[in-house]
Amino acid sequence: MKRTFAAVAIAGLLGLTGCASSPTAMETSSAPKTATPTASAESPVDSAAATGAKTVKDACETFNSLYAEFAAVSVDNENGYEDIYMKAQDAQGTVSGNLVGLFASLSIIALDRASAASDGGQIEQASKDAVRDAVFANASACTAEGVTLQL
């Protein structure tokens, strides 16, 4: 169980580091960019609703809700933490960019807690740090939408 968890945690942390890169670092085109009108007058909120993706505000509120559920689970309730893991994985599929890191880190810490609940161990500091880092990485975007991320 510990080896499986360690593999999942490492993969998750590697995924989080990929979320931390800035959009300008990912651009590879050297051609100058010019402003061109788009064919669609759809707002980002409308396009997010059309694709089933969450808006930044919705994602931040969902994270706060899931984190509150996570904090309320009894320390020895392995199934409760697995439920949080599944919910975080579902939410992760509805966001993009740095917001993915919020739900990926919550998934990691939920798995870590489930493992600790099953064998009486402690959760890894790296799991706690991943959640903290993801919250800090997304704090400004969430605050701009009127949501304060909670830990």
Buried (B, 14 or more C-beta within 10 A) or exposed (E): EEEEBEEBBEEBBEBBEEBEEEEEEEEEEEEEEEEEEEEEEEEEEEEBBEEEBBBBBBBBBBBBEBBEBBEEBEEEBBEBBBBBBEBBBEBBEBBBBBBBBBBBBBBBBBBBBBBBBBEEEEBBEBBBEBBEBBBEBBBEBBEEBEBEBEE
